């Protein structure tokens, strides 16, 4: 129903089980990708649908780990604007961290690059009706 959140879990190594940590408010989430850039840990959330606006045109989300919780990162920025995002994929190209937000709706998907302090759009990759991606280097 696109109204749920992203659930987070911790690994309990003693009991060998996943233990609920809490939720991130991210309605319409279709995929998550956790990755590190240096010592910074990020969680990208691809959003497929915005139920409140009844639209596939929405903003996917980025969170950064502060040592205790994931906090919104670059919130409100149009850099994460997507159209029916089905997948978020982190990759390192020529030594630079990138993120592909794979859109099912529309004709292209944004490729973002890490500038050292923030993500910026660097390319619109042709991806009509895409639902998954893998990058091979």
N, C-alpha and C positions, 0 to 999 in steps of 0.2 A: 504493500500500500504506500510505499515511499515515505512513510511517516516515522520510521524507526531511527535509531542512533547507531553509532559505531561502538561496539562493546570491546573493552580492553581487558586483558587477562595477564596475570603474572604466573610464572612457572614456580611451583613449589617443589624444589629438588628433593626434599626429604620424603615427601609423600608421592612424588612423581605424578602430580596432577596440575591442571590449570585452575587458578583461583581468580574469580572475578575481581577486577580492580575498579571498574566503573565504566561510564559511557562518555563518549564525546557527542555533543549535539551536532549531527550532520545528516539531516533528513535527506532521503533520496540517494543515499550512498550506494554505489554499485561496486566499488573496488577500493582497496587501500594498499599503499606501498610504503613500507618503513625502510629508511636508508640513512646512512651517515655521510656527512661531508666533513672530513677531519674529525674533530671531537663533537661536532653538532649532530644531533639525531633529529630527523624529520619524519613526519607521517603525512603523506599525501592522501587525500580522500577524493576520489572521482565521484561526481554526483550526476546521476542519470536524469533525474526529474525533480522539479520544484513543485510540490503538491500545492503549496499556498498560492503560487502564481499560475498553476496548471500549465507548466511549460517545460520543455526540455532545455530551453536556454536558461542556464543557471550558472552559478559560480561554484566550481570545485574548490576544495579547501586545502590549506597547508597548516600543519601544527608543528611546533618545535618543542622538544623535551627540555625542561628547565632543571632536571635533576629529581623532580618529584611528580611532575604532571606534564601532559602535552598542552601547550598554550597556543592559541591562534597566532599564525605568522603571516604577515602581509594581508591581514584581514581587510576586506573592503576593496582590495586592489582588483582591477579588471584583468590583471595578468592571468588569473585563473578562470576566466570566463570560458564556459564550455557549452556544447550542444549535445546532450545525451551522452555524457562521458561514460564509457564502459570499462575503461582500464587506465591505470596510472602506472607508468613504467620508468624507473630510474635507470640511468646508464651513464657511463663516463666515456666521453668522446674527446680525443686529443688532450686528455688530462683534465678536462672540465666536466663537472657534474651537470647532467641534463635531466629533464623530466618531460616525458611525452604523455599528454592527456588525450587519450584516444576517443574521439567522438564518433558515435554511431549516426547521429543526425548531421546533416550538412555535408560539405565536400572536403573538409580539411580538419586537421587536429593540431593544436598548438604544441610546439616544441619549445621548452623553456630552458634557459641556461643560468647557472649560478654565477653571479658577478663577484662573489666574495662577501657580500652582505645581503643580497636579495636575489630573487628569481626575476628574469625578464624574458619576454617572448622574443625568439630569434628566428622562427620559421613557422609557416603554416604548411604542414605536411599533407599532401593529398591522401585522403583516407575515406572515401565514400562508403558508408554503411559498415564501418569497421566495428569489430567487437573484441578483438584481442590483438596483441602485438608482442613480438620478441625482437630484440636487437642482437645481431651477431657482429662481432668485430674481428 
